[in-house]
Every structure is written in structure tokens, then in C-alpha cells.
Amino acid sequence: IKAHAPQLGFQTIGIARAETLSPEGAHLKEWLARGYQGEMGWMARDPEQRADPRKFFPGARSVIVVAANYYTPPAHSDHPETGKVSRYAWGDDYHDVVADKLRVLLKWIKAEWPEADGKVCVDIQPMMDKAWAQCAGLGWIGKHTNLITEEYGSWVFIGELLLNIELEYDCDQVADQCGSCALCIDACPTNAIVEPYVLDANLCISHTTIESRAPEMREDIAAHLEGWLYGCDICQDVCPWNQMTPATTEPRFEPRVGNVNASLSEIAELTPETYAARFRHSAIKRAKLSGLQRNARALQDLSRQRAR
């Protein structure tokens, strides 16, 4: 399995036993109790299931965790008439790309071991993706709460394949290598990283511009957007582990036209039809048309205020 996965475009792979993630589950409950999930209400639904894959896929015995490098070299512009888009959303929707590869891997596994059955998970299933990646030895969860790999930094998409068969498990986890570095904490313009390894989504630009369904943006967030229309990469851009990541070899992760920096006036003029056509098979659809246009208005208002 580990030899076959790279042939499908996965850069790293690890295998963990399907069991309850006790410390991570407790951390999740504490995080939820503090209300740090923001508007992501689904995070609070059945946290026990998120910590135990057997509650989601009863036959689970093994968790195969994969990571795909999505880094591409283009850089953002600070032009005031455009809004920056998070690097993960430049190309095709990663849910589709990673899930397609995992389905091919599962088909191959079934051909090799006919008794095998499995479940593909890519972010939208009730799985603690970063925790499982850490458990399987892919990397460590950094102070900005993203998974960091030694080879590709945090520019990776994570996916899991739950299997009903026993495998050989990776027992050695990668040690936390953040050390005394606090660049991500210091760089966050909204102070969303309230303490090392703890993110308050209520203050996070990514949460505000992607997950929030409020008709207007919170003033304390809008004042510190720093040009972000969809998502935010600030904590990843400053991370030392992200400075030498090689470019991805997956063509579907290459930037679409207008997805690195989007024209604010074009976003403002989108109709439901043109919005659907432009962002078909794109992760940007997560924000909804109303959310994108709200974000564009906030950036335009901020630009006008600074021009006075």
C-alpha cells in the first residue's frame, strides 16, 4: 500500500490503528466548550464520533492517512482593487482531487485483498484529520494548528482511508519542531491564535471569509483583513517550514485564472449563474455568493476609508 500510494500522487502516507484518540478528543471537547468553533456548528455534533473512526465506520481496523502537496509558486498581489485567495483554493476543489485518488487506492486494495472494505474521508467526514495525520507519523500539529510535514511544510491536503483489515502500523510520531518560534502567533492580524496550538475561529480571517454566514462582517475583523477575500495564509506564509516547499506535480492544483487575486468589482457583479459557472468544482464555492460579495464589500470599504 505504501509503495502504491505515491504512484497515485500522494507525497506522504502513514498507517495507524483505528482506535479512540483520547487526548485529542479531550482537547476537542475543551476547545468546543470555549466556543472557539465560531459558526461551525457541526463541529459540536457528536465529538465522540470525531475521536473514534469506528463510530463512523464500524468495521474500521486501520486508518491510512495520506497527504498531497498543493504548493504552487505564484505570489499574491496587494493591489487594492483585488482580493487575495487562500492558496489551497487556487485550483480544483481538493475534496474531489484527493477523494478521487483515495477511491482508486481503495479499488486497488480490494483487488489485492478481496476481503477488504473501506471508507474514503476528505475533510467533510467526522474525522480529526490533522490528529490522525500526526498519529500516523506524517508530521506534527504546529502552533498555528495546521499539520506541518518536514518535506512540504503545511502546504498539504490530508485524506484518510478507513479499512476493515489489520495492517502494519506506524508507531513513531514526528516530534514537535516548532521550538520557541512564535512567528505565526505574532503575524496574525486579528490575534486568532489565542495561545500556542489554540485557534479561536471567531477571530480567524479564514473562518470569517469562508464559514460565516452573517450578512455583514464583524468590524473588528474587517478592519484587519489585509486584503484577504477568501481564506487567509498569513500564519502559513511566515512559517519557516513553508519556505522551501517544492512545487506540486498535480496539475489540478495549478491556479485558475483570477483565483490568486480576484477582482473585487467582478465579484460584486456576479449573478447566481455566473458565480456557479466561474467556481464550478472550486473550493471557493464554500463561501457562497453572498459571502464572497460581503467580503468584497468589506475590502472595498476599507480601501475607500484608507484613501480619504
N, C-alpha and C positions, 0 to 999 in steps of 0.2 A: 504493500500500500504506500509506504513512504517513498519507494522508488518510482511508483507510477504517478503520484500526485504532481510532482514537478513537470511532468510531461503535459499536464493539463493547464499549466500556468500558475500554479501555487509556488510561492517562493519559500515558504516555511511550513512545516507540518509537525504536529505533536499528537500524542495519544494519551488520554487519561482515563482512569476507571470512572464509570458512571456511578457517582455516589453524591451524597449531600455535601455541599460546600458550606460547612458550618461557620467558620469565621466570616467568610464573605457574606453569607446570608444574614448574620447578625449585624454586620456593617450596613447592609442594605436597609434593614429594619430601622436602624438608628438614623440613617440618612432620611428615610421616609418620615420618621417621627418628627424630624426637624423641619419638614415641609420643603425640603430642598428640591423636590421633583418639579416644582412650578406647576405648569398646566399639563404636565404629562401624567394625567390621572391613572392611565393604565399601569404605571409602574407600581402603584399601590395595590393592584388587584392580585391577590394570592402570591405574596412574595415567597412563600414556601416552595411554590412550583418553580420559581426562577432559580432557586438554590438546589433543586433536585430534579435532574432531567428525567428521572423515572416517573415523576408525576405527569410529565408531558408526553413521554413515550414509554409506557410501562415495561416494555421488553428491553430497554436500554441496558447494555452491559459496558459499552465503551463509547467514549467521546473522541472523535477525530476532530482536531482543531487545525484549521488552515489559515494562512494569511497571504494576501495578494498585494504586492506593491502597486500603488496607484500614482506615484510621484511623476510629474511631468515638469520640464524646466521653465516654461513661461512664468513671468512675474506679473504681479498686479500693478495697475496704474493708480495714481492718486488724483486723476483728473476729476474735477468736481461735478462734471456732467454725467459721470458713470458711477456705478456701484460695484464694489468688489464681491465676487462669488467665492465661497469656500472651495478649495482645491478639489475636495472629494466629489463635488458636483459638476466639474467641468465636462466630463464625458458622459457616457451612458450610465443609467442607473446601476449602481453597484449591486443592488439586490438581485437584479436579473443576471448580471455577468457572473457573480460568484455562485449563485444558485445553479446556473446552467452547468458550471464546471463541477459542482458537487453532485449534481444528478448524473453526470457522465461517470464520475468516480464511483457512485453507488451502483450504477449499472455494471461497471467493470467488476466490482467486488461481488455482486450477485452471480456473475458469470463464473468467477473463481471459486466462490463458496456458495452453492445453491441454497444453503440453509439461512443465509444472511438476509436480513431485512433492516431497513433504516429510515431515518427521518432527516431531511435537509433543513438546516436552520441558518438564516442570514438576517440577523438584527431584529426582524419583526416578530420572531417567535419568543416565548418567555424563557430566554436563556441569558445568563450573565456572561456575555461574550468575552469581555476583557478578562474576567476572573478565570474563565475556562482556558483562555489562551495562556495566562500566567501559570495555571495549574499544569498545563501540558508542556511547559518549558519553552514557549515561543518568545517570552520576554518578561518584562515587569511593568506594573502599572505605575506611571510617573506621578509627580506631584500635581500635574495638570489633569490627572485622572485618565489619560489616554494610555493605551498599551504602547510601550517602547520596545522595539526589537533592536538588537545590536547591528544588524546589517542594513535595515531600512528605516530606522527611527520609528516614528509613529505614523508614517505615511502608508498605512496598511489597512486593508479591509479584512475583517475576520468572519469566518464562517465555521459552522460545525456540522458534522455528520454523526448522528446518533446511530449506533449499531447494536443489534441483539446478540452479538457474538463476543467472546473474550479475545483480547489481543495482548500484545506485549506493551506495557505502559512505560511512559517516560516519568521517572521518579525524581530527576534532578531539575529543580526550578532555577531560573536565571536570577541571580542576586540583584537587588535594587541598586542601580548605579547612578541615581540622581545626586547622591552625596549632599554637599552643602549648597548646591546650586538652587537658586530661587528665581531665576530669570523669568519663568512662566508666571509666577505669582506677582512679581514686580511689574511685568509688562501688561497685565490685564487692566484695561482702562476702566472697568466697572467693578473691580475687586471681587470678581465672582469666585475666585479660588480663595475661600474664606480661611483656609488653613491648608497646609500641605496634604495632598491627597483627598481633599474635600471640596466639591464644587457646589455652589448654590445656584441652581438653574434659574432662579428668579432674577438673578443679576447677570446672567450669561447672555452675551450678544447672540450667540448661536440659537439658544432657546427662544429668545425674543423674536428673532427674524425668521425662524422656521416653525417652531411649535406653537407660539402664542396665537390665539385667535381673537385677541382683543381688537376692536375696531381702530383704536389709536394706540400708539406706542407710549410706554411709560416715559415721562420726561427725563428722569434720571438716567435711563438707558439711551434715549435718543440724543442726549447731549454729548455722549461719548462713543458714538458709533464708529468713528474713524473711517468712514467710507464704506462700511460693510452693508451690502444689500441683502445677502443670503449667507447665513453662517458667519464664521469668524475663524481665522487661522492664527491669530496673534500668538497664543501660547505655544503653538507648534512651530511657528516661524522662528521664534527666538531660542528654541530648544537646541542645545549643542549636538544632540544625537541626530538632528534632522539636517545637518549642514552638508553631509556627504552622501546622501541617498542617491543611488543610481536611478536613471530614468526607467520607467516601466516599459515592458515589452508588449503590453496588452493594448492593441490599437483602440479598443472601445473606451479606454480611459483617456485618450487624447482629447484636448479641449474642443468643444464645439464652437462654432462662430458665435461670438457675443456672450460666451459663458465665463470668460476670465473676468472681464469687466463688462457689465451690461449698461446700455444707455438708459438713463432714468426716464427720459422723455418717451422712449419706445415702450418701456414697461408701463408707464402711465397711460398709454394709448391702447394697450392690449384689450381685446374683447375676449369673452369666453372661448370663442372659436380660434382666434389667433394664438391665444395662450395655450390651448390644448395642442395646436399644431406645432408651435415652437418648442414646447417642452415635453413632447411625447417621448416616453422611455428615458426621462431625465429625473434625477432625484429632486430637482428644483420644484417639481410639482407638489412636493410635500408642503410647501408654504401656502399653497392655494393662491389663486389670482388676487383675492382681496388682501392677503398677507403681503404679497410682493408689492402691490401698489401702495399699501400703507407704508412699507419700508422705504419705497421710492419717495413718497411724500415727506417722510421724516428727514431723509437725506437732502432733499431739495430745500426744505425749510431751514435746515441747519446751514446750508450753503448760503442762502439769502441772508440769514442773520449775521454770518461772518463777513458778508460783503458790505454790510452797512457801515 
